[in-house]
Amino acid sequence: MADVLPKVSVRDVGKVFSANGREVQALSGISLDVHDGEFLCLLGPSGCGKTTLLRMMGGLERSSTGTLRIRHDDRSRPATAIVFQDYSVFPWKTVRANVTFALLQAGRSRRTARDEAAHWLDLLDLGGFADAYPETLSGGMKQRVAIARALAVRPELLLMDEPLAALDAQLRLLLQEKLLELWEADRHTVVFVTHSIDEALLLGDRIAVMSARPGRIGTIIDVPFERPRDPAEIRAAREFTELRERIWQQLRREIQQEGAR
């Protein structure tokens, strides 16, 4: 049997932006594969191009050099869906209508869209808020709406750009655990941008640690914890602490080098 191509194949990708009459090299020589059913975390200093790389995967940016390919197998499903950091829900639509709209855009019938929206709202603990408008919701609830909307359309590749970064510490821990539970139930292919080492170790199968700008892949770390994962057990493990320190030392060097330029 022929080898299956990666879900995402990135080869020698670079990105240059023009700003104030000069060129800024955001990414340089990025090569990376993402495999079916993998939860890959992109981790790196601020400004290293993590979001730019994610946006390229989602078709929102074009590379300046190199190639980036997404393998799209099932044309009845969208190739990608993106969850952004900034609660990107429609303020004029109810919680139910936000999720239903995405399903209708993905080709579901109105009745099927309504049923599937109800299912995902229940999974994200939002069933009691289906008729509420976003302005009445907390930040954490808005982000759960955005996650429900993305998961409901069953994308082949789910892209998440620091989806928990704007939440307070306690809520962030709870939503990390909810994401872990949802992902382990059906093993979407996920690329997840984060600044949090702890978050990457809890959620990821692999962590691609990026250098300071121009962003490059410095190290790819295989996360050693078996699945399903117990968040409390993982966080208390000595290996978790050791890996967190190892990754932090690498990031610390990158941040110091960036500051010295």
Secondary structure, 3 states (H helix, E strand, C coil): CCCCCCCEEEEEEEEEEEECCEEEEEEEEEEEEECCCCEEEEECCCCCCHHHHHHHHCCCCCCCEEEEEECCCCCCCCCEEEECCCCCCCCCCCHHHHHHHHHHHCCCCHHHHHHHHHHHHHHCCCHHHCCCCHHHCCHHHHHHHHHHHHHHCCCCEEEEECCCCCCCHHHHHHHHHHHHHHHHHHCCEEEEEECCHHHHHHHCCEEEEECCCCECEEEEEECCCCCCCCHHHHHHCHHHHHHHHHHHHHHHHHHHHHHHC
